[in-house]
Amino acid sequence: MFPGRKVKTVTFIVTHQCNLRCTYCYETHKSDRKMDLETAKRCVDLLFAEDARNSELVNDRDAHGLIIEFIGGEPFLEIDLIDQTMTYFLSRAIELDHRWQTQYMVNISTNGTLGDDPRVQQFMKKYAGRLSIGVTIDGAKEAHDACRVDCNGNGSYDRAIKMFRQTGGPEGGRTTKYTIAPGNIHLFADAVRHLVLEEGVETLNCNCVYEEGWTIGHARELYRQLKVTSDMLRDSGSDTYVSILDWEAGEPLLDSHTQNWCGGDGRMLSFDVDGTVLPCMRYSSIAISSQPLYRIGDTDSGIARRGDDRRRLEELRSITRQSQSEQKCLECPIASGCAWCTAYNYERTGTPNRRVTYICEMHKARVLAQCYHHNRLHLQDPDHQPKKMHIPMDWAIPIIGEEEYEALLALERQCFAS
């Protein structure tokens, strides 16, 4: 619609508190800190000021349209602030006759448990057509409640599913995100079955947590769960997109592929509760307390205007796949699709430019399952692209065993025989 121009997401962290205590949550330093209205207004004013000066991160080309994202903690704990912030944002846009008075959307990431609050319902009606609400549903009740519990240890499925069914997804399609963690990995296939066949989910974004704790046993279980999932999707004829089975992962990368996969280098601009500007919300003190604050600005000085803020942004922008990776990662024959979190790198190593690789075995298991999935689909439909298995035998056998590895090779030969 606007050639060469982009939409930018800017995140407002409105609270460090949450009414859930999900077992896999990386926000391990929750508190009662929250954003007040004056701080929110200063954040809004800063966005307009940065755009007016055509700054590096906020300008007409990279932020022609704006997605204003509210997150926590649980953002709906601060629904009044969210409503007041949007009122101020739109009043300023109209006052300035700014493009954002029409080129904007609102996004809220929520656990879905506060959907019955009349204020939340009113806000949803007020911004209908401009509002996207992401409700995380980790499958059926057992899988969801295995990890997503409240402060008293009670599951949250019954409350969350109600809001999920009400909000649906973009353009009428149902979308949710499933976070795969050690506590729920054994329930993944049943969870996908529930989400796809019973809840009509059309897009399921799912990934393994990046944090330390995975074992080779978890990798074996992930392969088993993904294989069952693949069979279910194929047998049911479902065309649901399940991201962890995406074809593109598991391919070798050329030396010319230098991009830092993670957007936590300033592209995911975030305001913390006190107006501090962060490269992404994962750098907030709700997530990181073991390292000095990694800020790139504030509402008083602006974005990357102070020397130390500018230095941090330049450091982030200099990160490449090569600069942060060990040699084993650069030589990895299945490197594509192996993800990392720049902020978690910083949390664990003291620098965003040193890649943490706790997810390695899980990526191998994922790639093996993808080969099974896409090659079986190719045999069913020759137009479906088959997949070469680039993973070495000595990587595969500890996860799936020699017999299964030979079966995958036979399946590959069958697909590529012609």
N, C-alpha and C positions, 0 to 999 in steps of 0.2 A: 504493500500500500504506500509505503514511503521508501523508495529505493535508496539504499545506502545508509538508511537511518535505522536506529535500533530502539528497543524498549529495555529499560534498565529497572532492575528490582532493587529497592532500598528497604532495608529491614529496620524496624523499630522494636527493640527488646523492651517491652513495657513492664515486665516483672521478672524477678529472679525466683519467684515462688511458684509452686505447682501443687495441685490437689492430688496428684498421683506420685508414686515412687516406683516407676518402671525399673526393673532389675538391670536392664541393659543401658539405661540412660547415661549419656556422657556428662550431663549437667549434675555433677556430684557435689556442688557447693551451693545448693539452694539457700535462699535467705529471704527476708521480708523486704529487701530493697526493691523499689519500683520507681518508674518514671512519673514525674508530676507534670501537670499541664504546661507550666512555664518552660520546662525543659523540652517538652514535645514541640512547643511553638518555636523555640530557638532552633531545633533540628529542622523544622519546616522552613524557617527563614534562611537557614544555611543552604538548603537545597536550591532555593531560588537565587541566592547570592552566588553560589558556585556556578550555576547555569548562566547567570548574567555575565560572569567573567570568563565564560567558555573554558572552565577548568578541565583538567585531565580526565577526571572521573565523572563529571556531570556537565554535559554539553548537548547541543541540539542534535548532534549526530549519534552519540552513544546513548543518549537519554531523551530521544524525541518524545517517546512515551514513557510513562513512569508507572511501575507497579509498586504500590506501597504495601509492604508486608508487615504484619504484626505477629510477634512471636513471644514466647516466654522461655522458661516456665510455661504456664498455661495462660495464654493471652486473654481469654475470656474472663479471667479473674479481674481484669481491668477494662471491662467493656465500656464503662463511662468515659475513661480516658481515650479509648480508641475512637469513640463517637465524636468527642470534642476535638480530637486531633484532626479528624477528617473534615469536620466543619471549618476549622481554622485553615486547613490546607486549601479547601475550595474557595473560601472567602479571599484568601491571598491571591489565588490564581485568577479569580475574577477581577479583583482590584488591579492586578498587573496586566490584565488582558493577556494572560500567558497561555501557551498552547496546552499546558497540563490541565486547564479547566475542562477540556474534553478528552485529552489523550492520557487517561489514567485508568488504572484498575486497582482493586483492593484484594489482597490475599491474606488469609489467616490460617495458620497451621495450629490445629487444636487436637486435644485428646477426645473431644466430643462429649464430655460428661456434663457440660453446662448448657446444653442445647435447649433445655426447658426454661431457662431464665427468660422472663418476658423482655428484658432489655436486649438480650441477644436476638430474640425473635424479631423485635422491632428494628434492630440494626440490619438484619438480613433483608427485611422488606424494604427498608430505606435505600439500600444499595443493590437491590436486585438488578441483575444485568451488568453490574460493575464489580461484583463480589465473587471470589472463588474461595471456598472453604475446603481445606484438606483435613480430613479426619482419618487418622491411622487406625486400621482394623487388621489385627494380626490373625486373620483367619476365623475359624469357628470359636465358640466360647472357650473351649478348653485351651486352645493355643493362645488366644488373646489373653486370657486370665492367668496363664502361666507366668507372664512377665509384666503385664500392664495392670498393676495393682495400686490401690489407694494407700493412704497413710496408715490405715488399719489392716492392710494386707488383703482387702477384699478386691475381687476382680471388677473390671470396669466395662466388660463387654456389653451388658444389657443397656447401659446408658449410652455408650459410644455408638452402637449399631443403630440406635434410633435416630441420632443426628446424621449418621452416614446415609441412611436411607432417605432422609429428608433433603440433604444437600446434593446427593448424586455426584456429578462431576462436570467438567467443562463440556459445553454443547450437548448436554444430555447424557454423555457417556459416564459410566461409573469408573472412578479411578481411586486407588488407594495405595498405600505403601506398607510393605511387610518388612520389618527389620529382623534379620536372622541372627539369633544369638545362641550361645550354648544352652540356655534354658528352654528354648522352643524349637530347636532344629529338628528334633525327632517328630514334630507335629506338622512340618511344613507341607507335605503332600496333602494331608487331610485339610489343612487350612486353605490351600489353593483350590481344592475341590469345592469347599464351602463357598469361597468367594466367587468362583467362576460359575458353578452350576446352580447355586442357590441365591446368591446376591447379584448375579449378572455383571460382575466386574469385567470391564473391557480392557483396562490397562492396569497391570499390577507391577509397580516398581518395587524391587526387592534387592537387598544386598546384605552381605555379612558385615557385622560391626568390625571396625578397624582395630579395636582395642586388643590388648594382650589377653590370652586365655584359650586360644584355639589349639587343638591337638590333632594328631593324625587320626584319632578315633572320630573326631568331629568331621574330618574330611571324608572318611568312609561313609558316615551317615549322610552327609550332604549329597554325595553321589547317589546313594540309594534313594533318598527323598526326591531328587531331581529326575531320576529315571522313572520312578512311579508317577511323578507329575507329568512327564513327557507322555507316558502311555495314556494317562487320563485325558490329556488335551487332545491327543490324536484320536483316541477311541470315541470321544464325545463330539468330535468335529468342531471343537471350539477354536475360534481365531483370536482368543484373548492374548494380548501381548504380555508376556512374563519376562521382565528385563533380564533376569539372571540366566535365561536361556537364549539371549540375543546371539545372532550368528557372528557378529563382528569380533567378539572376544576370542582370545586364544590364537592370534596370529602373530608372527614375528614383526618387529618394528624396525624400520630402516634407521640408520644413524641420522638421517635428515629429519626424522620425527623428533622434534625438540620440545614440543609443547608441554607445559606443566598441566597435567590433567585437572588438578583441583583449581576451582575458581576462587579459593580463599587467598588471593593475591591482591585484593583491592577491588576486584570486579564485583564481589558480593558485599557491597558497601553496607555497613550496619551502624546504628546508633545504640549505645548501651544506655542503661537507665539514667545515667548522670550526664548524657550528652556526649560522652567520649565516642569518637569515630573509630571503628574497627575495620580491618580488612574483610572480615566476615564475622557472623555472630558466634562462631565457635571459639574465637579468641576472648570472649567475655569471661570475667571472673567467676561466673556461674559454672563455667567449664574448666578453667585453668586457674589454679592458685599456686602452683609450684614454680612458676616462672614470672619474671617481671611483666607488667602490662605491655602488650604489643599493640600500641595505638598508632593511628596515622592522622589524628586531628582531634578537634573538639569544637564545640559551638562558638567559642570565643575567638580562637585563632584561625579557624577554617580547616580545610583539608590539605595536609602536606605543605603547610606554610611555615611551620617551625622547622628548624634544622634537623632535629631528631625524628620528627614525623616524616619528613621528606626522605631521610636516610632509610627508614624502615620500608617505605613504599618502593624506593629504588631497589632495595634488597629483594623484595617480593617480586618485582618485575624482572629481576635478573635470573630468577630461578628457571631452570630448564629440566627436562627429564634427565639429561646427562649430569647436570651439576649436583642433583640431589641423590642420585641412584648409585648403589654399589655395582661393581662390575658384573656380578651375577645377574642383576636385573637388566643391565644393558645387553647382556648376551642371551637373555632368556628367549627361547623359541616360541613362547606363548605370551609375550609381553602385553599384547593389546588387551584392553579391558581390565587390566589389573589396576585397581584404583588405590588412591591414598588421600589422606587429609593433611593439608599443609599446616593447619593449626595443631593437629595432633602430633605432627612431626615436631613442632615447636615445643609442645608440652612435654614430650618424652626426651628430646635431645637438646633442647635449648636453642635450636635454630630451625626455621621453617625449611631450610635447604638441606636437610638430611632425612631421607625417606625411611619411614618405619615399615617393616615388612612382616608383621605378625599374621597377615592375611594370606601368606604365600601358599600354604597347603590347601586352603579353601579355594583359591583361584585354580589350582591344578584340578581339584575335584569338579569344579564348575565346568572347566573346559572339557574334561572327559565326558561329562553329561551332555554338553552341547553337541559333541560329535555324535553321540548316540541319538540325540533328539533330531538333529537336522538330517542325518543320513537315513534314519527310519522314515522321516517325512519325504525324503527324495524317492525312496522306493515306492511310497504310496502315490506320490505326485512327481513325475519326472521334471516338472517345471520348477520344483523347489530346489534351491541351490544346495548341493551336498557340501560337506566340510572335511577338509584334510585334517588328520590328527598329527599335529606337530609335536606333541608331548613325548619326551623320551620314555623308553620302556622302564628304566630304573626309577623314574618319577611316578609312573603310573601304577606299577605292581604293588607298592606298599599301600596304595589307596584302594585299588579294585581287585587285586589278585591277578595271577598270570592267566587263568582261564578267561576271565572277563576281558582282559586286555586283548587276548587273541581273538575273542568274539568281536571286539570293536574293530580290530584290523580287518577281519573277514568282512564285516559290514562295509567298511571303507572301500575295500577292493571291489565289492559288488557294485557300489555306487559309481566308481570311477572306471569300471571295466570297459565302458564304451569310449 
